[in-house]
Amino acid sequence: MAITKPYRIESITEIHRLMGLPKPHHPLIGMIDLKGLKDLAANPAIQAVVFDLYVVSMKRGCDKLFYGQQKYDFDEGLMAFLAPGQILRGEENGVPHQLEGWMLFIHPDFLWNTSLSRKIKQYDYFGYAAHEALFLSDKEETIINGIIETIKNEYQANIDKFSQDVIVAHLEVLFTYAQRFYERQFITRKITNSKLLERVDDMLTDYFNDDDLISKGLPTVQQIAETLNVSTKYLSSLLKQLTGQTTQQLIHEKLIDKAKEKLSTTELSVSEIAYGLGFEHSQSFNKLFKAKTNQSPLEFRASFN
């Protein structure tokens, strides 16, 4: 089966045109009702879309939407976030009739010269995969919908010199709440998340116990995330919440533990240990070891002995 090239949507005006809607109230920010996606999904030329926009969505009762290669599968409301350049596609049977919710589109130009233009890149959830979407309680959903309604009322009103500042302020509130609710989700899904943490720990232990590190090199965040079938940003956010450390920091912690073991129980030289742990240059190993322990490898070995 031939893979259809995603249809690129560059503007909110184009979204309205494709869905047969009137011209948008504002050219750079707007919201649509997801019930209208049925018409878009019926277009045989559009099996997948890539947006040059930031997209925030609230969906309920959807089981046929894909984000990247991952499938949404849920009955209750959830939020998802797409950064420009990410793909959304549907199944062959199209969008279900019971789909409810909304999608908010923000053109990057709307954020130009605002504090949010820089800050939005700090919200890691714009890089999460579909199965890492945010499940909301009824109370949380009410809060989010209230903010969205305010944003909608503002951009649909007569635009004046305060409009952009007001909308950007509410967007920041929206994203801050999303950050809070994600951290709540990390905590409330403790059993699942703890199992994932155990898997990371086991993977790193097995990795550094392997005698073939010379050819394998050091493990990467990307490798670990792919093995666990999660996005790199979601994994680091989750581990930060559970342990106070990112994935990269946990990799370094395991590496330093293994290095200490070799320094204290073998007579291998520092260069041999560094090479055996996957470092091409011992200087890089020495620098990392000292940054993590405030001692050089030789100083650690001397103090241990």
C-alpha positions as CSV (number, residue, x, y, z in Angstrom):
1,M,0.0,0.0,0.0
2,A,1.4,3.4,-1.0
3,I,2.1,5.9,1.7
4,T,0.2,9.1,1.1
5,K,2.3,12.3,1.6
6,P,0.8,14.3,4.5
7,Y,-1.2,17.4,3.5
8,R,0.5,20.5,4.9
9,I,-1.7,23.1,6.5
10,E,0.1,26.5,6.9
11,S,-2.6,28.8,8.1
12,I,-5.9,28.9,10.0
13,T,-7.5,30.4,7.0
14,E,-6.7,27.1,5.1
15,I,-8.2,25.0,7.9
16,H,-11.5,27.0,7.6
17,R,-11.5,26.6,3.8
18,L,-10.9,22.9,3.9
19,M,-13.8,22.5,6.5
20,G,-16.1,24.8,4.6
21,L,-16.2,27.3,7.5
22,P,-16.5,31.1,7.2
23,K,-13.3,33.1,7.3
24,P,-11.7,33.0,10.7
25,H,-12.2,35.9,13.1
26,H,-8.4,36.2,13.5
27,P,-5.8,35.1,11.0
28,L,-3.3,33.8,13.5
29,I,-5.3,32.1,16.3
30,G,-8.6,30.2,16.2
31,M,-10.6,27.3,17.4
32,I,-12.7,24.7,15.7
33,D,-15.3,22.2,16.9
34,L,-14.1,18.6,16.3
35,K,-17.5,17.6,15.0
36,G,-16.5,19.4,11.9
37,L,-13.6,17.0,11.3
38,K,-16.0,14.5,9.7
39,D,-16.2,16.6,6.6
40,L,-12.4,16.9,6.5
41,A,-11.9,13.2,7.1
42,A,-14.2,12.5,4.2
43,N,-11.8,14.2,1.8
44,P,-9.9,11.3,0.1
45,A,-7.0,13.5,-0.7
46,I,-6.4,14.2,3.0
47,Q,-5.4,11.1,4.9
48,A,-2.8,12.8,7.1
49,V,-2.0,16.4,7.8
50,V,1.1,18.2,9.1
51,F,0.5,21.6,10.7
52,D,2.8,24.6,10.6
53,L,1.0,25.7,13.7
54,Y,0.8,24.9,17.4
55,V,-2.2,22.8,18.1
56,V,-3.9,22.2,21.5
57,S,-6.8,19.8,21.5
58,M,-9.5,18.5,23.8
59,K,-11.0,15.2,22.6
60,R,-13.7,13.0,24.0
61,G,-15.0,9.7,22.6
62,C,-12.4,9.3,19.9
63,D,-10.7,6.0,19.0
64,K,-9.7,6.6,15.4
65,L,-7.1,9.4,15.5
66,F,-3.4,8.9,15.1
67,Y,-0.6,11.2,16.1
68,G,2.6,10.2,14.4
69,Q,2.5,6.4,14.4
70,Q,0.6,6.2,17.7
71,K,-3.2,5.6,18.1
72,Y,-5.5,7.4,20.5
73,D,-7.7,4.9,22.4
74,F,-9.9,6.4,25.0
75,D,-13.5,7.1,26.0
76,E,-13.0,10.1,28.3
77,G,-11.7,13.6,27.6
78,L,-8.0,14.2,27.2
79,M,-5.7,16.9,26.0
80,A,-2.9,16.6,23.4
81,F,-0.4,19.1,22.2
82,L,1.4,19.3,18.8
83,A,4.2,21.6,17.9
84,P,4.6,22.8,14.3
85,G,5.8,20.0,11.9
86,Q,4.0,17.1,13.6
87,I,1.6,14.8,11.8
88,L,-2.0,14.0,12.6
89,R,-3.8,11.3,10.6
90,G,-7.0,9.2,10.7
91,E,-7.9,5.6,10.1
92,E,-9.5,4.4,6.9
93,N,-13.0,4.5,8.4
94,G,-12.6,8.2,9.2
95,V,-13.4,10.2,12.3
96,P,-16.2,8.7,14.5
97,H,-19.5,10.4,14.7
98,Q,-19.5,10.7,18.5
99,L,-16.3,12.7,18.5
100,E,-16.6,15.8,20.7
101,G,-14.2,18.6,21.7
102,W,-12.2,21.3,20.1
103,M,-8.8,22.2,18.6
104,L,-7.0,25.5,19.2
105,F,-4.6,26.6,16.5
106,I,-1.9,29.1,17.2
107,H,0.3,30.4,14.4
108,P,3.9,31.0,15.5
109,D,3.7,34.5,14.2
110,F,1.0,35.3,16.8
111,L,3.6,34.7,19.5
112,W,6.3,36.8,17.8
113,N,8.0,39.3,20.1
114,T,6.2,38.0,23.2
115,S,7.7,36.1,26.2
116,L,5.6,33.1,25.2
117,S,7.5,32.8,21.9
118,R,10.5,31.6,23.9
119,K,8.7,30.0,26.8
120,I,6.5,27.7,24.7
121,K,9.6,25.7,23.8
122,Q,10.1,24.8,27.4
123,Y,6.8,22.9,27.6
124,D,8.0,19.4,26.9
125,Y,4.5,18.0,26.4
126,F,4.5,19.6,22.9
127,G,6.9,16.7,22.1
128,Y,5.0,13.9,23.8
129,A,3.5,11.0,21.8
130,A,-0.2,10.2,21.6
131,H,-0.3,7.6,24.3
132,E,1.3,10.1,26.6
133,A,-1.7,12.5,26.3
134,L,-3.1,14.3,29.4
135,F,-6.1,12.6,30.9
136,L,-8.2,15.2,32.8
137,S,-10.6,14.9,35.7
138,D,-14.0,16.6,35.3
139,K,-12.8,19.5,37.5
140,E,-9.6,19.9,35.4
141,E,-11.6,19.8,32.2
142,T,-13.9,22.5,33.4
143,I,-10.9,24.7,34.3
144,I,-9.4,24.2,30.8
145,N,-12.6,24.8,29.0
146,G,-13.1,28.0,30.9
147,I,-9.8,29.4,29.8
148,I,-10.4,28.4,26.2
149,E,-13.8,30.1,26.2
150,T,-12.1,33.3,27.4
151,I,-9.5,33.1,24.7
152,K,-12.3,32.5,22.1
153,N,-14.3,35.4,23.3
154,E,-11.2,37.7,23.1
155,Y,-10.1,36.9,19.6
156,Q,-13.7,37.0,18.3
157,A,-14.2,40.5,19.8
158,N,-13.0,43.7,18.1
159,I,-9.2,43.5,18.0
160,D,-7.4,46.3,19.7
161,K,-3.9,47.0,21.1
162,F,-4.6,44.9,24.2
163,S,-6.0,41.8,22.4
164,Q,-2.7,40.0,21.8
165,D,-1.4,40.7,25.4
166,V,-4.7,39.4,26.9
167,I,-4.7,36.2,24.8
168,V,-1.0,35.5,25.4
169,A,-1.6,35.9,29.1
170,H,-4.4,33.3,29.0
171,L,-2.4,31.0,26.9
172,E,0.4,31.1,29.5
173,V,-2.2,30.2,32.2
174,L,-3.5,27.4,30.0
175,F,0.0,25.9,29.5
176,T,0.8,26.3,33.2
177,Y,-2.3,24.4,34.2
178,A,-1.4,21.7,31.7
179,Q,2.0,21.4,33.3
180,R,0.4,21.1,36.7
181,F,-2.0,18.5,35.5
182,Y,0.7,16.4,33.9
183,E,2.7,16.4,37.1
184,R,-0.5,15.2,38.9
185,Q,-0.8,12.4,36.2
186,F,2.8,11.3,36.9
187,I,1.9,10.9,40.5
188,T,-1.6,9.3,40.2
189,R,-0.2,6.7,37.8
190,K,2.4,5.8,40.3
191,I,2.3,2.0,39.8
192,T,2.7,2.2,36.0
193,N,5.4,4.9,36.2
194,S,7.3,3.0,38.9
195,K,7.4,-0.1,36.7
196,L,8.8,2.1,33.9
197,L,11.4,3.5,36.3
198,E,12.3,-0.1,37.2
199,R,12.7,-1.0,33.6
200,V,15.0,2.0,33.0
201,D,17.1,1.0,36.0
202,D,17.3,-2.7,34.8
203,M,18.2,-1.6,31.3
204,L,21.0,0.6,32.5
205,T,22.3,-2.0,34.9
206,D,22.4,-4.6,32.1
207,Y,23.9,-2.2,29.7
208,F,26.9,-1.3,31.9
209,N,27.4,-4.9,32.9
210,D,27.9,-5.8,29.3
211,D,31.5,-6.5,28.3
212,D,30.8,-5.2,24.8
213,L,30.5,-1.5,25.7
214,I,33.7,-0.8,23.6
215,S,31.7,-1.4,20.4
216,K,28.3,-0.3,21.7
217,G,29.4,3.0,23.1
218,L,27.5,4.9,25.8
219,P,23.7,4.5,25.9
220,T,21.6,7.4,24.6
221,V,18.4,8.8,25.8
222,Q,16.9,8.1,22.4
223,Q,17.8,4.4,22.6
224,I,16.2,4.0,26.0
225,A,13.1,5.9,25.0
226,E,12.6,3.8,21.8
227,T,13.1,0.5,23.8
228,L,10.4,1.6,26.3
229,N,8.1,3.0,23.5
230,V,7.9,6.5,25.0
231,S,9.0,9.8,23.7
232,T,12.4,11.2,25.0
233,K,10.7,14.3,26.5
234,Y,8.0,12.3,28.3
235,L,10.6,9.9,29.7
236,S,12.8,12.7,31.0
237,S,9.8,14.6,32.5
238,L,8.5,11.5,34.2
239,L,11.9,10.5,35.6
240,K,12.5,14.1,36.8
241,Q,9.2,13.9,38.7
242,L,10.0,10.5,40.2
243,T,13.7,10.8,40.9
244,G,14.6,14.5,40.5
245,Q,16.9,13.5,37.6
246,T,16.5,13.4,33.9
247,T,17.2,10.4,31.7
248,Q,20.7,11.7,30.9
249,Q,21.5,12.3,34.5
250,L,20.4,8.7,35.4
251,I,22.6,7.4,32.6
252,H,25.5,9.3,34.1
253,E,24.7,8.1,37.6
254,K,24.8,4.4,36.5
255,L,28.0,5.1,34.6
256,I,29.7,6.7,37.6
257,D,28.6,3.8,39.8
258,K,30.2,1.3,37.4
259,A,33.3,3.4,37.1
260,K,33.7,3.5,40.9
261,E,33.3,-0.2,41.1
262,K,36.1,-0.7,38.6
263,L,38.4,1.9,40.2
264,S,37.9,0.2,43.6
265,T,38.0,-3.5,42.7
266,T,40.5,-3.7,39.7
267,E,43.9,-2.5,38.8
268,L,42.9,-1.3,35.4
269,S,44.2,2.1,34.4
270,V,41.9,5.1,34.2
271,S,42.3,5.0,30.4
272,E,41.4,1.3,30.3
273,I,38.3,1.8,32.5
274,A,37.2,4.8,30.3
275,Y,37.6,2.8,27.1
276,G,35.8,-0.2,28.6
277,L,32.9,2.0,29.5
278,G,32.5,3.2,26.0
279,F,34.5,6.4,26.0
280,E,36.6,7.1,23.0
281,H,38.8,9.5,25.0
282,S,39.8,9.2,28.6
283,Q,39.7,13.0,29.0
284,S,36.0,13.0,28.5
285,F,35.6,10.3,31.2
286,N,37.8,12.2,33.6
287,K,35.9,15.4,33.1
288,L,32.5,13.7,33.7
289,F,33.7,11.8,36.7
290,K,35.1,14.9,38.4
291,A,31.9,16.9,37.6
292,K,29.8,14.2,39.3
293,T,32.0,13.4,42.3
294,N,34.2,16.4,42.8
295,Q,37.2,14.0,42.5
296,S,39.3,12.8,39.6
297,P,39.3,9.0,39.1
298,L,42.8,8.8,40.5
299,E,41.8,10.8,43.6
300,F,38.8,8.5,44.1
301,R,40.9,5.4,43.9
302,A,43.5,6.9,46.3
303,S,40.8,7.9,48.8
304,F,39.1,4.5,48.6
305,N,42.4,2.6,49.1
